[in-house]
């Protein structure tokens, strides 16, 4: 190739390079989330149930998944939303959100969710905390989310999900005292009540309030009255301490539902009630 041809080739390449369009700017995006509003009971104020128990919540810690998805219009092809995990002191107001949501109308969900415990000991590494946001919890309390739950919904040893909730309380009635300090692998978020919608601004956060209503765990599904006798009944050995295994194994036909002629595990009733712990306003 002579000098003239090489010069023309180089010049042609420079012209072609100049014709390549610049990268397109990223579409506008923001964040969608929730601000928690703990009920008085969730903040630790004593409350009394219809069956005569006075209950004081001592610790309430939750692990939640916050997810959001843009509405169909303007969401962009191939975009399915995003989600983030949080673990926090639910007795205090906190802000939880997920990012990279296209600007515009979007819907979000907040739900109880534990980590999958992948190793053979059914434990999660403390390094897993780097994958989520821990807010307001001591290392001791947070560490209890790294192992199999005290009360579990799956006993066959195949798949385990770590805790989504830690609940510690003291209940008194007529001189009798019941204490509970248990982690649960309860999941939630299947109810429409856990959904919310808002307009996501560009490069900013939109939030909606969500109530933390721990007393929903004691709410009779039929009468909506608060009861604690079913928890007290779980104290099978009468030591005044309701353990996770007692809750897991408790057969119950009086958990706020009409008897169907067969025993229903109390844990299944708790799972149904969990959908009402987090309620967007």
C-alpha positions in Angstrom: 0.0 0.0 0.0 1.5 3.3 -1.1 1.7 6.4 1.0 -1.3 8.0 -0.7 -3.6 5.0 -0.1 -2.5 4.8 3.6 -3.3 8.4 4.0 -6.8 8.0 2.5 -7.5 5.0 4.7 -6.5 6.9 7.9 -8.5 9.9 6.9 -11.5 7.6 6.1 -11.3 6.0 9.6 -11.2 9.4 11.3 -14.3 10.5 9.3 -16.1 7.2 10.3 -15.2 7.7 14.0 -16.7 11.1 13.9 -19.9 9.6 12.5 -20.4 7.2 15.5 -23.2 8.7 17.6 -22.5 9.4 21.3 -24.0 7.0 23.9 -27.6 7.7 24.7 -28.2 9.3 28.1 -29.7 7.1 30.7 -33.4 7.6 31.2 -34.6 9.6 34.2 -34.8 7.4 37.3 -35.5 7.8 41.0 -36.3 5.7 44.1 -39.6 4.4 45.6 -40.0 3.6 49.3 -41.8 3.6 52.5 -41.6 5.5 55.9 -42.7 3.3 58.8 -45.1 4.5 61.4 -45.1 2.1 64.4 -48.3 1.8 66.3 -48.2 2.5 70.1 -48.0 -1.2 70.8 -45.1 -1.6 68.3 -43.3 1.3 70.1 -43.6 -0.7 73.4 -46.6 0.8 75.0 -48.6 -1.8 76.9 -51.9 -3.0 75.6 -54.7 -5.2 76.9 -56.4 -8.0 75.0 -60.0 -9.0 75.3 -59.1 -12.2 77.2 -57.4 -10.2 79.9 -53.7 -10.2 79.1 -51.6 -7.0 79.4 -48.8 -7.2 76.8 -45.6 -5.2 76.6 -43.5 -5.6 73.4 -39.9 -5.5 74.4 -38.2 -6.0 71.0 -39.6 -5.9 67.5 -37.1 -6.3 64.6 -38.2 -6.9 61.0 -36.5 -7.9 57.8 -38.4 -6.8 54.7 -38.1 -6.7 51.0 -38.9 -3.4 49.3 -39.8 -3.7 45.7 -41.1 -1.4 43.0 -42.1 -1.6 39.4 -43.0 1.2 37.0 -46.3 1.2 35.3 -46.4 -0.2 31.8 -46.4 3.1 30.1 -42.9 4.6 30.0 -41.2 1.7 31.8 -39.0 0.8 28.9 -38.8 -2.6 27.3 -37.2 -5.3 29.3 -37.4 -3.4 32.7 -38.8 -5.4 35.6 -38.3 -3.1 38.6 -35.9 -3.5 41.5 -35.9 -4.6 45.1 -33.7 -4.2 48.3 -33.6 -5.9 51.7 -33.7 -4.1 55.0 -33.5 -5.3 58.6 -34.5 -2.7 61.2 -35.8 -1.8 64.6 -39.5 -1.7 64.0 -40.3 0.2 67.2 -38.8 3.3 65.5 -39.7 5.2 62.3 -37.4 4.3 59.5 -37.1 5.0 55.7 -36.7 2.0 53.4 -36.6 2.2 49.6 -35.4 0.6 46.4 -33.5 2.5 43.7 -33.2 2.8 39.9 -36.9 3.1 39.2 -37.7 4.9 36.0 -39.3 8.3 36.6 -43.1 8.3 36.4 -45.9 6.4 37.9 -44.9 3.2 39.8 -46.2 0.7 42.3 -44.4 -0.7 45.3 -44.6 -3.4 47.9 -43.2 -4.0 51.3 -43.2 -7.5 52.7 -41.6 -9.6 55.4 -38.8 -11.8 53.9 -35.9 -13.7 55.4 -32.7 -14.8 53.7 -32.2 -18.2 52.2 -29.9 -20.2 54.4 -27.8 -22.1 51.8 -25.2 -23.9 53.8 -25.6 -27.3 55.5 -25.8 -25.8 59.0 -28.7 -23.6 57.9 -26.8 -20.5 58.8 -26.1 -17.2 56.9 -22.8 -15.4 57.1 -22.6 -12.1 58.9 -21.1 -10.9 55.6 -24.7 -11.2 54.2 -25.4 -7.9 56.0 -23.4 -6.2 53.3 -26.2 -7.2 50.9 -28.9 -5.5 52.9 -29.4 -2.4 55.0 -29.4 -2.8 58.8 -31.0 0.1 60.7 -31.1 0.7 64.4 -30.2 -2.9 65.6 -27.4 -3.9 67.8 -25.0 -6.6 66.5 -26.4 -9.1 69.0 -30.0 -8.7 67.7 -28.9 -8.5 64.1 -26.9 -11.7 64.5 -30.1 -13.7 65.3 -31.2 -13.3 61.7 -28.1 -15.3 60.5 -29.4 -18.7 61.7 -32.5 -20.8 61.3 -35.6 -19.3 62.9 -36.7 -20.4 66.3 -40.2 -20.9 65.0 -40.2 -22.4 61.5 -42.8 -23.2 58.9 -40.9 -26.1 57.3 -39.7 -29.1 59.4 -38.7 -31.5 56.6 -35.1 -30.2 56.3 -35.3 -29.5 52.6 -35.3 -25.7 52.3 -35.0 -23.1 55.0 -35.5 -19.4 55.0 -34.0 -17.3 57.7 -35.9 -15.1 60.1 -38.0 -12.2 58.9 -39.1 -11.2 62.4 -37.8 -11.1 66.0 -40.5 -10.6 68.6 -39.8 -10.4 72.4 -42.7 -9.7 74.8 -43.9 -10.0 78.3 -47.6 -10.8 79.0 -49.3 -10.7 82.4 -52.8 -11.9 83.5 -54.0 -12.5 87.1 -50.5 -13.0 88.4 -49.4 -15.3 85.6 -46.5 -14.1 83.5 -45.7 -15.4 80.0 -42.5 -14.3 78.1 -41.6 -14.9 74.5 -38.3 -14.1 72.7 -38.5 -15.8 69.3 -37.4 -15.4 65.7 -40.0 -16.4 63.0 -39.6 -17.2 59.3 -43.0 -15.7 58.6 -43.4 -14.2 55.1 -46.0 -11.7 54.0 -46.9 -9.4 51.1 -49.6 -11.4 49.4 -52.3 -8.9 50.4 -53.2 -5.9 48.3 -52.8 -3.9 51.6 -49.0 -4.2 51.2 -49.1 -2.3 47.9 -48.8 1.4 47.3 -48.4 3.7 44.3 -46.7 7.0 43.6 -45.0 9.2 41.1 -41.2 8.7 41.1 -39.3 11.9 40.4 -36.0 12.1 38.5 -33.0 11.6 40.8 -35.1 11.8 44.0 -37.1 9.6 46.4 -40.9 9.3 46.7 -42.2 7.6 49.9 -45.5 6.5 51.2 -46.3 5.9 54.9 -46.7 2.3 56.1 -48.0 1.3 59.5 -46.2 -1.3 61.6 -49.0 -3.0 63.5 -47.5 -5.7 65.7 -50.8 -6.3 67.5 -52.2 -7.8 64.2 -50.4 -11.0 65.4 -52.9 -11.3 68.1 -56.0 -10.3 66.2 -58.8 -12.8 65.9 -59.7 -13.2 62.2 -63.4 -13.6 63.0 -64.0 -10.9 65.6 -61.0 -8.6 65.1 -60.6 -8.7 68.9 -57.1 -9.0 70.3 -56.4 -12.3 72.1 -53.4 -13.8 73.7 -54.7 -17.1 75.1 -53.5 -19.0 72.0 -50.0 -17.9 72.7 -50.3 -18.8 76.3 -51.7 -22.2 75.4 -48.4 -22.8 73.5 -46.6 -22.9 76.8 -47.0 -26.7 76.9 -44.5 -27.3 79.7 -45.9 -24.5 81.9 -42.5 -22.8 82.5 -43.9 -19.4 81.6 -41.7 -19.2 78.4 -43.2 -19.7 75.0 -40.4 -21.2 72.8 -40.1 -21.3 69.1 -40.5 -25.1 69.0 -43.7 -24.9 71.0 -45.1 -22.4 68.5 -44.0 -24.5 65.6 -45.6 -27.8 66.9 -48.7 -26.4 68.4 -51.9 -28.0 67.0 -54.7 -25.5 67.3 -58.3 -25.5 66.3 -59.2 -22.3 68.1 -56.9 -19.8 66.4 -59.6 -17.3 65.4 -61.1 -19.6 62.7 -64.0 -22.0 62.8 -63.0 -25.6 63.5 -62.8 -27.7 60.4 -62.6 -31.0 62.2 -58.9 -31.1 61.9 -56.1 -29.5 63.9 -54.4 -26.5 62.2 -50.9 -25.6 63.2 -50.9 -22.3 65.1 -48.0 -21.2 62.9 -50.2 -21.2 59.9 -52.5 -18.8 61.6 -49.6 -16.5 62.4 -48.6 -16.5 58.7 -52.1 -15.4 57.8 -52.0 -12.6 60.3 -48.5 -11.4 59.1 -50.1 -9.8 56.1 -51.6 -7.2 58.4 -48.4 -6.2 60.2 -47.3 -3.8 57.4 -50.1 -1.7 56.2 -49.5 1.3 53.8 -51.7 4.2 54.9 
